[in-house]
Amino acid sequence: MVAEVSVIIPSFNHARYLKQRIGSILNQTFQDFELIILDDASCDQSREIIEEYRNHVKVSHIIYNSQNSGSPFSQWERGLLLAQGRLVWIAESDDFSDPSFLEVMVKIQTENTEAGIAFCNSHWVDQDGQCQDDLSIYKQSFIREGPFEIQNSLSKYCSIQNVSACVIRRDLALKSIHGLGTYRSCGDWIFYTRILQHSNLIFHQEKLNYFRWYHNNTSNAAQKENLWITEGIDVLTNIDFKKVQLSFKDFGSLLIFWTKSIQSLQFNKQSRPFLILSRVLFKYSLSKFKLTS
């Protein structure tokens, strides 16, 4: 019998957090799930910990890479190809969750079948699990059309801050994951944008996820290395302007936003971010011509 949810843990060098992560999944009040554990050639004690769950009834796959893939999104894709559930939960290996996470989020998503992504608010915790300042973007629950979220938020920044807080339709996830293994940090941003061009977004204000934010995690590293510009700007190339119909004024504001962001980091006019902007301008102009012709 196929489980309703496929839970994917993409793990790399998080032995310190694995028992808490896996335990918070196995102890969910909603139990109609399979668990897929993918280790990306960890060099700590992760393998020994993972093997403790080898014969657990909920574990459908445990796979170890012989060498590191170089991107967490390669592991996402591998997990999605193995998954059988209608919904997927990509549960990052250094985060953890409230026991009611799946029960609440699956119910919300099931009642709103046009939603491609349903995500909840998160506690922000440090490397020791202590709650820190609330950095959440959204505070109040909502349901909105995906193209609206792209136009107002995702075209400028990643408004879905942690994949561990998301329950996602597997059919849309599979269509949206291809090629993201080339990204080190911003593949999730592009992934969400691709999905939401074809579906709605739900945000649930209750904090059912614990997002671990510390000095050397992926999200923090992205800021320090300016990957939100060098990788993040690719989100613009993934926007279908037939589905996300920006006015000339709104598109102009978007160009100004990205131009100022690029200039603030002193990229020259021949750099890749500026070339991407030129291509996006051409793509947008072409979409407007086709829409009006």
C-alpha positions as CSV (number, residue, x, y, z in Angstrom):
1,M,0.0,0.0,0.0
2,V,1.4,3.4,-1.1
3,A,1.9,5.9,1.7
4,E,0.2,9.3,1.5
5,V,3.5,11.2,2.2
6,S,7.0,10.4,1.3
7,V,9.5,12.0,3.7
8,I,12.9,12.6,2.3
9,I,15.9,13.3,4.5
10,P,18.9,14.6,2.5
11,S,21.7,14.2,5.0
12,F,25.3,15.4,5.0
13,N,27.6,15.6,8.1
14,H,24.8,16.2,10.5
15,A,25.4,13.3,12.9
16,R,25.0,15.6,15.8
17,Y,21.3,16.3,14.8
18,L,20.2,13.1,13.1
19,K,18.6,11.3,16.0
20,Q,16.5,14.3,16.8
21,R,15.6,14.8,13.1
22,I,14.6,11.2,12.5
23,G,12.9,10.9,15.9
24,S,10.8,13.9,15.2
25,I,9.6,12.3,12.0
26,L,8.9,8.8,13.4
27,N,7.0,10.3,16.3
28,Q,4.5,12.2,14.1
29,T,0.8,11.9,15.1
30,F,0.1,11.3,11.3
31,Q,1.7,8.0,10.4
32,D,0.8,7.4,6.8
33,F,4.3,8.0,5.4
34,E,7.4,6.3,4.1
35,L,10.9,7.6,5.1
36,I,13.7,7.9,2.6
37,I,17.2,8.6,4.0
38,L,19.9,9.8,1.6
39,D,23.4,10.4,2.8
40,D,25.7,12.4,0.6
41,A,29.0,10.8,1.6
42,S,29.2,12.2,5.1
43,C,32.6,12.0,6.8
44,D,31.3,12.1,10.4
45,Q,29.3,9.4,12.3
46,S,26.1,9.8,10.2
47,R,26.3,6.3,8.7
48,E,26.4,4.6,12.0
49,I,23.4,6.5,13.3
50,I,21.4,6.0,10.1
51,E,22.0,2.2,10.2
52,E,20.2,2.1,13.5
53,Y,17.0,2.7,11.5
54,R,17.7,0.2,8.8
55,N,14.9,-2.2,9.8
56,H,12.4,0.3,10.9
57,V,9.0,-0.3,9.3
58,K,8.7,3.3,8.1
59,V,12.0,3.3,6.3
60,S,11.7,2.4,2.6
61,H,15.1,3.4,1.4
62,I,18.6,4.2,2.8
63,I,21.1,5.2,0.2
64,Y,24.7,6.3,0.7
65,N,26.6,8.2,-2.0
66,S,30.2,7.1,-2.6
67,Q,31.2,10.7,-3.2
68,N,29.6,14.0,-2.4
69,S,27.2,15.3,-5.0
70,G,28.2,18.9,-4.4
71,S,24.6,20.1,-4.2
72,P,21.7,19.3,-1.8
73,F,19.3,19.6,-4.7
74,S,20.8,16.6,-6.4
75,Q,19.7,14.6,-3.3
76,W,16.2,16.2,-3.5
77,E,15.9,15.0,-7.0
78,R,17.1,11.5,-6.1
79,G,14.6,11.3,-3.3
80,L,11.7,12.5,-5.4
81,L,12.4,9.8,-8.0
82,L,12.2,7.2,-5.3
83,A,9.1,8.7,-3.6
84,Q,5.7,7.1,-4.0
85,G,3.5,9.4,-1.9
86,R,1.0,12.0,-3.2
87,L,2.8,14.5,-1.1
88,V,6.5,15.0,-0.2
89,W,8.2,16.4,2.8
90,I,11.9,17.2,2.3
91,A,13.0,17.2,5.9
92,E,16.5,18.7,6.2
93,S,18.8,16.7,8.4
94,D,19.7,19.5,10.8
95,D,16.1,20.7,11.4
96,F,13.4,19.0,13.5
97,S,9.6,19.2,13.8
98,D,6.6,19.4,16.1
99,P,4.8,16.0,16.4
100,S,1.7,17.4,14.8
101,F,3.4,18.9,11.7
102,L,2.2,16.3,9.2
103,E,-1.2,15.9,10.7
104,V,-1.9,19.7,10.4
105,M,-0.1,20.3,7.1
106,V,-1.5,17.2,5.2
107,K,-5.1,18.2,6.3
108,I,-4.5,21.8,5.0
109,Q,-3.1,20.6,1.7
110,T,-5.8,17.9,1.3
111,E,-8.6,20.5,1.8
112,N,-7.0,22.8,-0.8
113,T,-6.0,20.5,-3.7
114,E,-4.9,23.4,-6.0
115,A,-2.1,24.2,-3.6
116,G,1.3,23.0,-4.8
117,I,3.0,24.1,-1.6
118,A,1.7,24.4,2.0
119,F,4.2,25.6,4.5
120,C,4.0,26.6,8.2
121,N,5.8,29.1,10.3
122,S,9.1,28.1,12.0
123,H,10.9,28.5,15.2
124,W,14.4,29.7,14.4
125,V,16.9,27.8,16.6
126,D,20.7,27.8,16.9
127,Q,23.1,24.9,16.7
128,D,22.2,23.9,20.3
129,G,18.4,24.0,19.6
130,Q,17.8,27.2,21.5
131,C,15.1,29.5,20.0
132,Q,16.5,32.8,18.6
133,D,15.0,36.0,17.2
134,D,11.9,35.4,15.0
135,L,13.1,36.1,11.4
136,S,9.9,34.9,9.7
137,I,8.6,36.9,6.8
138,Y,4.9,36.0,7.2
139,K,2.9,36.1,10.5
140,Q,-0.7,35.5,9.4
141,S,-2.1,32.4,7.6
142,F,-3.1,32.9,4.0
143,I,-4.0,31.1,0.7
144,R,-2.9,32.9,-2.5
145,E,-2.4,32.2,-6.1
146,G,1.2,31.1,-6.9
147,P,1.8,33.7,-9.7
148,F,0.8,36.5,-7.2
149,E,3.5,35.2,-4.8
150,I,6.1,35.2,-7.6
151,Q,5.2,38.7,-8.7
152,N,5.3,40.2,-5.2
153,S,7.9,38.2,-3.4
154,L,9.7,35.3,-5.1
155,S,10.9,37.4,-8.1
156,K,13.0,39.4,-5.5
157,Y,13.7,37.1,-2.6
158,C,13.0,33.6,-1.3
159,S,9.8,34.0,0.7
160,I,9.6,30.3,1.6
161,Q,12.5,30.2,4.0
162,N,12.9,26.5,4.8
163,V,11.9,23.4,2.9
164,S,11.5,21.5,6.1
165,A,8.4,23.6,6.8
166,C,6.8,22.5,3.5
167,V,4.4,19.8,2.3
168,I,4.6,19.7,-1.5
169,R,2.6,17.9,-4.2
170,R,4.9,15.2,-5.6
171,D,3.7,15.5,-9.2
172,L,4.6,19.2,-9.3
173,A,7.8,18.7,-7.5
174,L,9.0,16.1,-10.0
175,K,8.2,18.5,-12.9
176,S,10.2,21.3,-11.2
177,I,13.4,19.7,-9.9
178,H,15.3,19.0,-13.1
179,G,18.6,20.7,-13.4
180,L,18.8,22.2,-9.9
181,G,21.8,20.0,-9.0
182,T,24.0,22.7,-10.5
183,Y,23.1,25.1,-7.6
184,R,24.8,25.1,-4.2
185,S,22.2,27.3,-2.4
186,C,19.4,28.9,-4.4
187,G,18.0,25.8,-6.1
188,D,15.1,25.8,-3.5
189,W,14.1,29.3,-4.6
190,I,13.9,28.3,-8.2
191,F,12.1,25.1,-7.3
192,Y,9.4,27.0,-5.5
193,T,9.0,29.5,-8.3
194,R,8.6,26.7,-10.9
195,I,5.9,24.9,-8.8
196,L,3.9,28.1,-8.0
197,Q,3.5,29.0,-11.6
198,H,1.1,26.1,-11.8
199,S,-0.5,26.1,-8.3
200,N,-1.5,28.0,-5.2
201,L,0.5,28.7,-2.0
202,I,-0.7,28.1,1.5
203,F,0.9,29.6,4.7
204,H,-0.1,28.3,8.1
205,Q,0.9,30.7,10.9
206,E,1.4,28.0,13.6
207,K,5.1,27.2,14.3
208,L,5.4,23.5,13.7
209,N,8.9,23.5,12.3
210,Y,12.3,24.2,13.9
211,F,14.7,25.7,11.4
212,R,18.3,25.5,12.5
213,W,20.2,28.7,11.6
214,Y,23.9,28.8,12.6
215,H,27.2,30.1,11.3
216,N,28.0,27.3,8.8
217,N,24.6,26.1,7.5
218,T,23.7,26.4,3.8
219,S,21.4,29.4,4.3
220,N,23.9,31.4,6.2
221,A,26.7,30.6,3.8
222,A,24.6,31.8,0.9
223,Q,24.4,35.2,2.4
224,K,28.1,35.4,3.1
225,E,29.1,34.3,-0.4
226,N,26.5,36.5,-2.1
227,L,25.0,33.4,-3.7
228,W,21.6,35.1,-3.4
229,I,22.8,37.2,-6.3
230,T,25.1,34.9,-8.4
231,E,22.6,32.0,-8.1
232,G,19.4,33.7,-7.0
233,I,19.2,35.9,-10.1
234,D,18.5,32.7,-12.1
235,V,15.0,32.7,-10.6
236,L,14.2,35.4,-13.2
237,T,15.0,33.1,-16.1
238,N,12.6,30.5,-14.7
239,I,9.6,32.9,-14.6
240,D,7.0,32.3,-17.4
241,F,5.8,35.8,-18.1
242,K,2.7,34.3,-19.8
243,K,1.7,33.0,-16.4
244,V,3.2,35.7,-14.2
245,Q,1.9,38.7,-16.1
246,L,3.9,41.7,-14.9
247,S,2.9,45.2,-16.2
248,F,5.6,47.3,-17.7
249,K,5.7,49.3,-14.5
250,D,6.1,46.3,-12.3
251,F,8.7,44.7,-14.6
252,G,10.6,48.0,-14.6
253,S,10.6,48.0,-10.8
254,L,11.9,44.5,-10.8
255,L,14.8,45.4,-13.1
256,I,15.6,48.3,-10.9
257,F,15.6,46.1,-7.8
258,W,18.0,43.6,-9.3
259,T,20.2,46.2,-10.9
260,K,20.7,48.0,-7.6
261,S,21.4,44.7,-5.8
262,I,24.0,43.8,-8.4
263,Q,25.7,47.2,-8.3
264,S,25.8,47.1,-4.6
265,L,28.2,44.2,-4.9
266,Q,30.3,46.0,-7.5
267,F,29.8,43.5,-10.4
268,N,30.9,44.9,-13.7
269,K,28.6,45.3,-16.7
270,Q,30.0,42.2,-18.4
271,S,29.4,40.0,-15.4
272,R,27.0,37.1,-15.5
273,P,24.3,38.8,-13.3
274,F,24.1,41.7,-15.8
275,L,24.0,39.3,-18.7
276,I,21.1,37.5,-17.1
277,L,19.2,40.7,-16.7
278,S,19.6,41.4,-20.4
279,R,18.3,38.0,-21.3
280,V,15.3,38.4,-19.0
281,L,14.5,41.8,-20.5
282,F,14.5,40.2,-23.9
283,K,12.3,37.3,-22.7
284,Y,9.8,39.7,-21.1
285,S,9.6,41.8,-24.2
286,L,9.0,38.8,-26.4
287,S,6.2,37.6,-24.1
288,K,4.5,41.0,-24.3
289,F,4.8,40.9,-28.1
290,K,3.2,37.5,-28.3
291,L,0.5,38.4,-25.8
292,T,-0.6,41.4,-27.8
293,S,-0.1,40.1,-31.3
